[in-house]
Amino acid sequence: MRSLIKPAVMALLLLGSVYALAKFQKEKRSAQSQTPSPVDIPEKNTAGSAKIQAAVLLDVSNSMDGLIDQAKAQLWNMVSVMGKASCNGIAPAVEIALYEYGRPANDEKKGYVKQISGFTTDLDQISQKLFSLTTNGGDEYCGQVMYSSLTEMDWDTSASSYKVIFIAGNEDFLQGKLSFTTACSEARKKNVIVNTIYCGDRMQGLREHWNLGSECGAGSYTHINQDAKIEDVATPYDNTLFLLNDQLNKTYMTYGAEGEASYRKQAEVDDLNKKMNKSVMAKRVAVKSKKELYYNTGWDLVDASKKDSTFYQKVDMKTLPDSLKTKSRLELKQAISKKSTERDAIQKEIETINTKRETFIATEKTKTANTKGDQTLETEIEKIIRQQASRFNMTIK
């Protein structure tokens, strides 16, 4: 519980806020004269070059269990929304990164910040790592985690790419030795938008300066109820989707040293999401039906062959399952082709069933249209993505 703040202390906090804002405005004017603003996007995109890169920075200090649960659930909705984006008729590649901050066990010299995953298209890995997160008391250095994510990873250099940070947490945004203005200057250099999400009351977030991070990062400030229950809307289509998902998993053909482990991870992540609730799992299944979003070229013969039609000639046969090791290269090609055809049909069926599911949910929600639900990590991230993608000549269906 927060302690009562004496008038003198409040005055000092107010003075600190004014100083921080003045410093930010000075640095912003200087940076804008030297570097392009994130909203300065060229009219046309070079086909195939655009990306959507999103870094999710999560406070894992005490009281943030609800935030972590929402992050686990919202991943599939976030990726699904990004997957609906189109830039001049081309679907941008989607890459996700994950950071935690506020854990005292992390390196003090790095501001108790830790990279959980750099940019990756491996959605199973991101989901698995989200489920592994736990909370613990600590100091939450927002400026440090922003700066770390901006300097440690390879952000795309194309101005046509939508590059975005979502930082979520509570407590004062100005904590730590590294100022958020330093991180914002780095964000402007790389055309990265910074969005701040305060876990708690909107006015409390303003008092704790969370709006300053979004203002200097050309992004949005919002707030959520991190303890809101994750929505679980049951539909007549859920069980069908889950059965189709089981069939889809059977179309994967492993190869390489990590093939079998990756195949098991796929099933484990399915189980983790299904145990959370049916709606979360249904959204995961929907993403798995999208070839442009969910692909595993590093361990699956079908996806690897779609990327390289001659892959069956190159793969080390010794790394294949026993059922494939004794096949000739031609027989392997035929087996891959058969599984690929099966997968295409299953994914198409999943898309059809999921469309019916979404229509059902939309109809159900109209019955409670006058009831305003809580703002959650899922609702706010989706809203922000839809608003900001247009800056980059991207349209979202």
C-alpha positions as CSV (number, residue, x, y, z in Angstrom):
1,M,0.0,0.0,0.0
2,R,1.3,3.4,-0.9
3,S,2.4,5.7,2.0
4,L,0.9,9.2,2.4
5,I,3.0,11.8,0.7
6,K,3.7,15.0,2.6
7,P,3.2,18.4,0.8
8,A,6.9,19.0,0.7
9,V,7.6,15.7,-1.0
10,M,4.7,16.3,-3.4
11,A,6.3,19.6,-4.4
12,L,9.6,17.9,-5.0
13,L,7.9,15.3,-7.2
14,L,6.1,18.0,-9.1
15,L,9.4,19.9,-9.6
16,G,11.0,16.6,-10.9
17,S,8.2,16.1,-13.4
18,V,8.5,19.7,-14.7
19,Y,12.3,19.2,-15.0
20,A,11.9,15.9,-16.8
21,L,9.4,17.4,-19.2
22,A,11.6,20.4,-20.0
23,K,14.6,18.2,-20.6
24,F,12.5,16.0,-22.9
25,Q,11.2,18.9,-24.9
26,K,14.7,20.3,-25.3
27,E,16.1,16.9,-26.5
28,K,13.1,16.4,-28.8
29,R,13.7,19.7,-30.6
30,S,17.4,18.9,-31.0
31,A,16.7,15.3,-32.2
32,Q,13.9,16.4,-34.6
33,S,16.4,18.7,-36.4
34,Q,18.7,15.8,-37.1
35,T,16.6,12.7,-37.5
36,P,13.4,11.9,-39.2
37,S,10.2,11.5,-37.1
38,P,8.6,8.1,-36.9
39,V,5.6,9.5,-38.8
40,D,7.7,10.6,-41.8
41,I,6.9,7.5,-43.9
42,P,7.5,7.3,-47.6
43,E,4.5,7.0,-49.8
44,K,5.5,3.7,-51.4
45,N,7.0,0.6,-49.9
46,T,9.5,-1.6,-51.7
47,A,7.6,-4.9,-52.2
48,G,8.5,-7.5,-49.7
49,S,10.8,-5.2,-47.6
50,A,8.3,-4.0,-44.9
51,K,8.2,-5.6,-41.5
52,I,6.3,-5.3,-38.3
53,Q,8.7,-5.5,-35.4
54,A,7.1,-5.3,-31.9
55,A,9.1,-5.4,-28.6
56,V,7.0,-6.1,-25.6
57,L,8.6,-4.9,-22.3
58,L,6.9,-6.3,-19.2
59,D,7.2,-5.2,-15.6
60,V,7.7,-8.5,-13.5
61,S,7.8,-6.9,-10.1
62,N,5.3,-7.7,-7.4
63,S,1.5,-7.3,-8.2
64,M,2.1,-7.8,-11.9
65,D,0.8,-11.4,-12.1
66,G,-2.3,-10.2,-13.8
67,L,-0.2,-8.4,-16.4
68,I,1.8,-11.5,-17.1
69,D,-1.4,-13.6,-17.5
70,Q,-2.8,-11.0,-19.9
71,A,0.4,-11.0,-21.9
72,K,0.2,-14.8,-22.3
73,A,-3.3,-14.5,-23.6
74,Q,-3.0,-11.5,-25.8
75,L,0.0,-12.8,-27.9
76,W,-2.2,-14.6,-30.4
77,N,-4.6,-11.7,-30.8
78,M,-1.7,-9.3,-31.3
79,V,-0.1,-11.5,-34.0
80,S,-3.4,-12.1,-35.6
81,V,-4.1,-8.4,-36.0
82,M,-0.6,-7.8,-37.3
83,G,-1.1,-10.7,-39.8
84,K,-4.1,-8.8,-41.3
85,A,-1.9,-5.9,-42.3
86,S,-1.1,-5.3,-45.9
87,C,1.4,-2.8,-47.5
88,N,0.8,-2.3,-51.2
89,G,-0.8,-5.8,-51.3
90,I,2.2,-7.4,-49.5
91,A,1.9,-8.9,-46.1
92,P,4.7,-7.6,-43.9
93,A,6.8,-10.1,-42.0
94,V,6.0,-10.1,-38.3
95,E,8.8,-10.4,-35.6
96,I,8.2,-10.3,-31.8
97,A,10.7,-9.6,-29.0
98,L,10.2,-9.9,-25.3
99,Y,12.0,-8.2,-22.3
100,E,11.3,-8.2,-18.6
101,Y,12.3,-5.6,-16.1
102,G,12.0,-5.1,-12.3
103,R,13.4,-8.5,-11.2
104,P,16.1,-8.1,-8.5
105,A,17.7,-11.3,-9.6
106,N,18.7,-9.8,-12.9
107,D,22.0,-8.0,-13.4
108,E,22.1,-4.8,-11.4
109,K,24.6,-3.2,-13.8
110,K,22.0,-3.7,-16.6
111,G,19.2,-2.0,-14.5
112,Y,17.6,-5.4,-13.6
113,V,16.6,-5.7,-17.3
114,K,16.7,-9.0,-19.2
115,Q,16.1,-9.9,-22.8
116,I,13.9,-13.0,-22.8
117,S,13.8,-13.2,-26.6
118,G,15.2,-11.1,-29.4
119,F,13.2,-10.6,-32.5
120,T,11.9,-13.9,-33.7
121,T,9.2,-15.4,-35.9
122,D,9.2,-18.5,-33.7
123,L,5.8,-17.9,-32.0
124,D,6.0,-21.2,-30.0
125,Q,9.2,-19.9,-28.4
126,I,7.7,-16.6,-27.5
127,S,4.6,-18.2,-26.0
128,Q,6.6,-20.7,-24.1
129,K,8.8,-18.0,-22.6
130,L,5.7,-15.9,-21.6
131,F,4.4,-18.8,-19.7
132,S,7.7,-19.2,-17.9
133,L,7.6,-15.6,-16.5
134,T,7.1,-15.1,-12.8
135,T,6.9,-12.0,-10.6
136,N,9.2,-10.8,-7.8
137,G,9.7,-7.5,-6.0
138,G,12.2,-5.1,-7.5
139,D,13.0,-1.7,-9.0
140,E,11.3,-0.9,-12.3
141,Y,13.6,1.2,-14.6
142,C,11.5,2.1,-17.6
143,G,14.1,4.2,-19.3
144,Q,16.7,1.4,-19.0
145,V,14.5,-1.3,-20.5
146,M,13.5,0.9,-23.4
147,Y,17.1,1.8,-24.1
148,S,18.3,-1.9,-23.8
149,S,15.6,-3.0,-26.3
150,L,16.6,-0.3,-28.7
151,T,20.3,-0.9,-28.6
152,E,20.6,-4.7,-28.1
153,M,18.5,-5.8,-31.1
154,D,18.6,-5.5,-34.8
155,W,15.8,-3.1,-35.7
156,D,14.9,-3.0,-39.4
157,T,16.4,-0.1,-41.2
158,S,13.6,0.4,-43.7
159,A,11.4,3.5,-43.0
160,S,8.5,1.5,-44.4
161,S,8.6,-1.0,-41.5
162,Y,6.3,-0.5,-38.5
163,K,8.7,-0.7,-35.5
164,V,7.0,-0.4,-32.1
165,I,7.6,-0.8,-28.4
166,F,4.9,-1.6,-25.9
167,I,6.0,-1.1,-22.3
168,A,3.7,-2.0,-19.5
169,G,4.0,-1.7,-15.8
170,N,3.3,0.6,-12.8
171,E,5.3,2.8,-10.3
172,D,7.0,5.9,-11.4
173,F,8.3,6.1,-15.0
174,L,11.3,8.2,-14.0
175,Q,13.0,5.6,-11.9
176,G,16.6,4.6,-12.6
177,K,19.8,6.4,-13.6
178,L,19.2,6.3,-17.3
179,S,16.6,8.9,-18.3
180,F,13.7,7.9,-20.6
181,T,14.7,10.9,-22.8
182,T,17.9,9.1,-23.7
183,A,15.9,6.1,-24.8
184,C,13.5,8.2,-26.7
185,S,16.3,9.9,-28.6
186,E,17.5,6.4,-29.7
187,A,13.9,5.5,-30.7
188,R,13.7,8.6,-32.9
189,K,16.9,7.7,-34.6
190,K,15.6,4.3,-35.5
191,N,12.0,5.4,-36.2
192,V,10.6,3.2,-33.4
193,I,7.3,4.2,-31.8
194,V,7.0,4.0,-28.1
195,N,3.7,3.2,-26.4
196,T,3.3,3.2,-22.7
197,I,0.6,1.1,-20.9
198,Y,0.1,1.9,-17.2
199,C,-1.3,-0.9,-15.0
200,G,-3.9,1.0,-12.9
201,D,-5.8,4.2,-12.8
202,R,-5.3,6.6,-15.7
203,M,-4.7,9.7,-13.5
204,Q,-2.3,7.8,-11.3
205,G,-0.4,6.9,-14.5
206,L,-0.2,10.5,-15.4
207,R,1.0,11.4,-11.9
208,E,3.7,8.8,-12.3
209,H,4.8,10.3,-15.7
210,W,3.9,7.4,-18.0
211,N,2.5,9.8,-20.6
212,L,6.0,11.4,-21.0
213,G,7.3,8.1,-22.5
214,S,4.7,8.0,-25.2
215,E,4.9,11.7,-25.9
216,C,8.6,11.6,-26.6
217,G,8.2,8.3,-28.5
218,A,5.4,9.6,-30.9
219,G,3.2,6.9,-29.5
220,S,0.1,6.4,-27.2
221,Y,-0.4,6.4,-23.5
222,T,-3.1,4.2,-22.1
223,H,-4.0,2.3,-19.0
224,I,-5.4,-1.1,-18.2
225,N,-6.9,-3.1,-15.4
226,Q,-4.1,-5.7,-15.1
227,D,-6.3,-7.9,-12.8
228,A,-9.2,-8.1,-15.2
229,K,-10.4,-11.6,-16.0
230,I,-9.3,-12.9,-19.3
231,E,-12.3,-13.1,-21.6
232,D,-13.4,-16.7,-22.4
233,V,-16.3,-16.8,-24.8
234,A,-17.5,-20.3,-25.4
235,T,-18.7,-21.0,-29.0
236,P,-20.1,-24.1,-30.8
237,Y,-16.9,-24.1,-33.0
238,D,-14.2,-24.5,-30.3
239,N,-14.0,-28.2,-30.2
240,T,-14.0,-28.5,-34.0
241,L,-11.0,-26.1,-34.1
242,F,-9.2,-28.1,-31.5
243,L,-9.7,-31.3,-33.5
244,L,-8.5,-29.6,-36.6
245,N,-5.4,-28.4,-34.7
246,D,-4.6,-32.0,-33.7
247,Q,-4.8,-33.0,-37.4
248,L,-2.7,-30.0,-38.3
249,N,0.1,-31.0,-35.9
250,K,0.3,-34.4,-37.6
251,T,1.3,-32.8,-40.8
252,Y,4.7,-31.7,-39.4
253,M,7.7,-33.7,-40.5
254,T,10.8,-33.1,-38.3
255,Y,14.4,-32.8,-39.4
256,G,17.7,-31.7,-37.8
257,A,19.1,-32.0,-34.3
258,E,16.3,-29.9,-32.7
259,G,13.5,-31.3,-34.8
260,E,11.9,-33.7,-32.3
261,A,12.3,-31.2,-29.4
262,S,10.7,-28.5,-31.5
263,Y,7.8,-30.8,-32.4
264,R,7.2,-31.6,-28.7
265,K,7.4,-27.9,-27.9
266,Q,4.6,-27.2,-30.3
267,A,2.4,-29.7,-28.4
268,E,3.5,-28.3,-25.1
269,V,2.6,-24.8,-26.1
270,D,-0.8,-26.0,-27.3
271,D,-1.4,-27.5,-23.9
272,L,-0.3,-24.4,-22.0
273,N,-2.7,-22.2,-24.0
274,K,-5.6,-24.6,-23.8
275,K,-5.3,-24.8,-20.1
276,M,-5.4,-21.0,-19.8
277,N,-8.8,-21.0,-21.5
278,K,-10.5,-22.1,-24.7
279,S,-10.6,-18.6,-26.3
280,V,-6.9,-18.2,-26.0
281,M,-6.3,-21.6,-27.6
282,A,-8.8,-20.9,-30.4
283,K,-6.9,-17.7,-31.2
284,R,-3.6,-19.7,-31.3
285,V,-5.2,-22.3,-33.7
286,A,-6.3,-19.4,-35.9
287,V,-2.8,-18.1,-36.1
288,K,-1.4,-21.5,-36.9
289,S,-3.6,-21.6,-39.9
290,K,-1.9,-18.6,-41.4
291,K,1.2,-19.6,-43.5
292,E,2.6,-16.1,-43.4
293,L,2.5,-15.9,-39.6
294,Y,3.2,-19.4,-38.3
295,Y,6.0,-21.3,-40.1
296,N,8.8,-23.5,-38.8
297,T,11.4,-23.7,-41.6
298,G,14.1,-24.6,-39.0
299,W,12.7,-28.0,-38.1
300,D,9.8,-28.9,-40.4
301,L,10.3,-30.4,-43.8
302,V,7.1,-29.1,-45.2
303,D,7.8,-25.4,-44.4
304,A,11.4,-25.8,-45.4
305,S,10.4,-27.2,-48.7
306,K,7.9,-24.3,-49.3
307,K,10.8,-21.9,-48.9
308,D,13.2,-24.1,-51.0
309,S,11.7,-26.6,-53.4
310,T,15.0,-28.5,-53.6
311,F,15.3,-28.9,-49.8
312,Y,14.5,-32.6,-50.0
313,Q,17.7,-33.1,-51.9
314,K,19.8,-31.3,-49.3
315,V,18.5,-32.4,-45.9
316,D,20.7,-34.8,-43.9
317,M,18.8,-38.1,-44.0
318,K,20.4,-39.2,-40.8
319,T,18.5,-36.4,-38.9
320,L,15.1,-37.6,-40.1
321,P,12.6,-39.8,-38.1
322,D,13.1,-43.5,-38.5
323,S,10.0,-43.7,-40.8
324,L,11.8,-41.4,-43.3
325,K,15.4,-42.4,-43.1
326,T,15.2,-45.4,-45.4
327,K,13.3,-43.5,-48.1
328,S,14.9,-42.5,-51.4
329,R,15.1,-38.7,-52.1
330,L,12.2,-39.1,-54.6
331,E,10.1,-40.9,-52.0
332,L,10.9,-38.2,-49.5
333,K,9.8,-35.5,-51.9
334,Q,6.5,-37.4,-52.5
335,A,5.9,-37.8,-48.7
336,I,6.5,-34.0,-48.2
337,S,4.2,-33.1,-51.0
338,K,1.4,-35.3,-49.5
339,K,1.8,-33.7,-46.1
340,S,1.8,-30.3,-47.6
341,T,-1.4,-30.9,-49.4
342,E,-3.0,-32.2,-46.2
343,R,-1.8,-29.2,-44.3
344,D,-3.2,-26.7,-46.9
345,A,-6.6,-28.3,-46.7
346,I,-6.7,-28.3,-42.9
347,Q,-5.5,-24.7,-42.6
348,K,-8.2,-23.7,-45.1
349,E,-10.8,-25.5,-43.0
350,I,-9.6,-23.8,-39.8
351,E,-9.9,-20.4,-41.5
352,T,-13.5,-21.3,-42.4
353,I,-14.5,-22.5,-38.9
354,N,-12.7,-19.5,-37.3
355,T,-14.6,-17.1,-39.4
356,K,-17.8,-18.6,-38.2
357,R,-16.5,-18.5,-34.6
358,E,-15.7,-14.8,-34.9
359,T,-19.1,-14.0,-36.4
360,F,-20.7,-15.9,-33.5
361,I,-18.7,-13.9,-30.9
362,A,-19.5,-10.6,-32.7
363,T,-23.2,-11.4,-32.5
364,E,-23.0,-12.3,-28.9
365,K,-21.2,-9.0,-28.1
366,T,-24.0,-7.0,-29.7
367,K,-26.3,-8.3,-27.0
368,T,-24.2,-6.7,-24.4
369,A,-23.2,-3.6,-26.3
370,N,-24.2,-1.3,-23.5
371,T,-21.9,-3.0,-21.1
372,K,-18.4,-1.5,-21.1
373,G,-15.7,-4.0,-20.4
374,D,-12.3,-3.4,-18.8
375,Q,-9.4,-2.2,-20.8
376,T,-6.9,-5.0,-21.0
377,L,-3.5,-5.5,-22.6
378,E,-5.2,-7.2,-25.5
379,T,-7.8,-4.5,-26.2
380,E,-5.3,-1.6,-25.9
381,I,-2.5,-3.2,-28.0
382,E,-5.0,-4.1,-30.7
383,K,-6.4,-0.5,-30.7
384,I,-2.9,1.0,-30.9
385,I,-1.8,-1.3,-33.7
386,R,-4.8,-0.4,-35.8
387,Q,-4.3,3.3,-35.3
388,Q,-0.6,3.4,-36.0
389,A,-0.2,0.9,-38.9
390,S,-1.7,3.5,-41.3
391,R,1.4,5.7,-40.7
392,F,3.4,3.1,-42.5
393,N,1.1,2.8,-45.6
394,M,-0.3,-0.4,-44.0
395,T,-4.0,-1.3,-44.0
396,I,-5.5,-3.8,-41.6
397,K,-8.6,-5.8,-42.6
